[in-house]
Amino acid sequence: MKRWKKIAKALTMELREHKSSFIVYAVLRALVILCMVLQIFNKNYENVFLCFLTLILLIMPSLIQVNFKIELPTTLEIIILLFIFAAEILGEIQEYYIKIQSWDTILHTLNGFLMAAIGFSLVDILNREERMKFELSPVFMSIVAFCFSMTVGVIWEFFEYGMDYIFQFDMQKDTVIHTISSVMLDPEGHNVPMIISDIQDVTVNGQSLNLGGYLDVGLYDTMKDLIVNFIGAVAFSFIGYFYIKSKGTGKMAQRFIPRLKKKEADFLKIAEDEIEKEKL
């Protein structure tokens, strides 16, 4: 009980540390709660669960900062909060993934950028830790940031595939295409791709789908997601390279790279001290 009280107190201090990110958090939290109430009235309990999950995710950046003593720059924290809201509430519940064609692409590009920043910071923090002091070149750190981002992107695509395959979801959104090429269509059974172009309709079990083309089940979506993740990762890798090259003076990179907290900003310790004073 004491530990949870200490964490709750530390979280409150963490949330209020940066005024701008706290305002964003408070507004998004209110919107999610409002959305949850509406979904309860509509008896859409799956969306109620998504709202509840979003509330948990919104508190995660502060929880990570408190427990791991890591300081997220205000810009990065705000983007993460907006990203969570855009993905869960706008994307899933408000169906922006369907209504806005480029919504998923924007989020995956941003994810590639953010994950590269986080991957970069992991190495940068270790590089600054006195107990694990070692010198790394800007090129190596940029490569690590890029690889970390792409790994996270690939694991997410594994997750999407797993949810589609096991639970019959449609996280890997389908794409209508008009040309296919497959060796399975070769009447002689050789390894020769047969091309069918200008496809206007597809019939399944004798029923026309009226899609205006052939339905690709997830491949194009997956590859597009990985490509835009690649673009986001490369973009930050260049920023990170010049950040290290300039010995940490780049103002733009500082807005996205988490760093170790200063001792005076250890809110868990402060909360523990305050709780002990209250007992006295």
Beta strands, then each sheet from edge to edge (+ up, - down):
strand 1: 70-71
strand 2: 175-177
strand 3: 180-182
strand 4: 194-196
strand 5: 203-204
strand 6: 207-208
strand 7: 214-216
strand 8: 259-260
sheet 1: 1+ 8-
sheet 2: 2+ 7-
sheet 3: 3+ 4-
sheet 4: 5+ 6-
end
